[in-house]
Amino acid sequence: MSTKNGTNQARTSRAVGSELIYLTKALKAPALRDAAARLAKRARNEGWSHEEYLAACLQRKVGARGSHGAEGRIRAARFPSRKSLEDFDHQQSKPSTPC
């Protein structure tokens, strides 16, 4: 009987995996798709509640959305080049003398 149960669990796991792939595509959430299985394994190992697992998944989605949103805003601004703080010349200018 344990063999049958193991087979049912594997079949159910595949069905859930397929459903997660479909749902994350529908939500346009590839970061969540990529992280869900890894987070599920961690949740099982560490004994997370369903709410903790959901919060971890949503944190990944929010983080990905924030970084992609910033990239989109930078592209939309059409800056002539992209610079970081290290790219700027950090020479101290002399204070101007009052008139």
C-alpha positions as CSV (number, residue, x, y, z in Angstrom):
1,M,0.0,0.0,0.0
2,S,2.9,2.4,0.7
3,T,4.0,2.0,-2.9
4,K,0.6,3.1,-4.2
5,N,0.7,6.0,-1.8
6,G,4.1,7.0,-3.0
7,T,2.9,6.9,-6.6
8,N,-0.1,9.0,-5.7
9,Q,2.1,11.6,-4.0
10,A,4.4,11.7,-7.1
11,R,1.4,12.2,-9.4
12,T,0.0,14.9,-7.1
13,S,3.4,16.6,-6.9
14,R,3.6,16.7,-10.8
15,A,0.1,18.1,-11.0
16,V,0.8,20.8,-8.5
17,G,4.1,21.6,-10.3
18,S,2.3,21.9,-13.6
19,E,-0.4,24.1,-12.0
20,L,2.2,26.4,-10.4
21,I,3.9,26.8,-13.8
22,Y,0.6,27.7,-15.4
23,L,-0.4,30.1,-12.6
24,T,3.0,31.9,-12.4
25,K,2.8,32.4,-16.2
26,A,-0.7,33.8,-15.9
27,L,0.5,36.2,-13.2
28,K,3.6,37.0,-15.2
29,A,5.7,36.0,-12.2
30,P,8.8,34.2,-13.4
31,A,10.8,35.0,-10.2
32,L,8.1,33.3,-8.2
33,R,8.0,30.3,-10.5
34,D,11.8,30.0,-10.1
35,A,11.7,30.3,-6.3
36,A,8.6,28.3,-5.4
37,A,10.1,24.8,-5.4
38,R,13.2,25.9,-3.6
39,L,11.1,27.8,-1.0
40,A,8.8,24.8,-0.6
41,K,11.7,22.5,0.1
42,R,13.1,25.0,2.7
43,A,9.6,25.4,4.2
44,R,9.3,21.6,4.7
45,N,12.8,21.3,6.2
46,E,12.3,24.2,8.6
47,G,8.6,23.5,9.4
48,W,7.2,26.7,8.1
49,S,3.4,27.4,8.3
50,H,1.5,27.9,5.1
51,E,1.4,31.6,5.8
52,E,5.2,31.8,6.2
53,Y,5.7,30.0,2.9
54,L,3.2,32.3,1.2
55,A,4.9,35.4,2.7
56,A,8.3,34.2,1.5
57,C,6.9,33.6,-2.1
58,L,5.3,37.0,-2.1
59,Q,8.5,38.7,-0.9
60,R,10.3,37.2,-3.9
61,K,7.6,38.6,-6.2
62,V,7.7,42.0,-4.6
63,G,11.5,42.1,-4.8
64,A,11.5,41.1,-8.5
65,R,8.8,43.6,-9.3
66,G,10.7,46.4,-7.6
67,S,14.0,45.7,-9.4
68,H,12.3,45.3,-12.8
69,G,10.3,48.4,-12.3
70,A,13.4,50.4,-11.6
71,E,15.0,49.0,-14.8
72,G,12.0,50.0,-16.8
73,R,11.9,53.5,-15.4
74,I,15.6,54.0,-16.3
75,R,15.0,52.8,-19.8
76,A,12.0,55.0,-20.2
77,A,14.0,58.0,-19.1
78,R,16.4,57.5,-22.0
79,F,19.4,58.7,-20.3
80,P,22.4,59.1,-22.6
81,S,24.4,56.7,-20.5
82,R,24.1,54.8,-17.3
83,K,26.4,55.7,-14.4
84,S,26.8,54.6,-10.8
85,L,28.1,56.8,-8.0
86,E,31.6,55.4,-8.6
87,D,31.5,56.7,-12.2
88,F,31.2,60.3,-11.2
89,D,34.2,62.6,-10.6
90,H,34.3,63.2,-6.8
91,Q,36.6,66.2,-6.7
92,Q,35.8,68.7,-4.0
93,S,35.1,72.1,-5.4
94,K,36.4,75.2,-3.7
95,P,33.7,77.3,-2.0
96,S,32.9,80.4,-3.9
97,T,33.9,83.6,-2.3
98,P,31.0,85.9,-1.4
99,C,30.9,89.3,-3.2
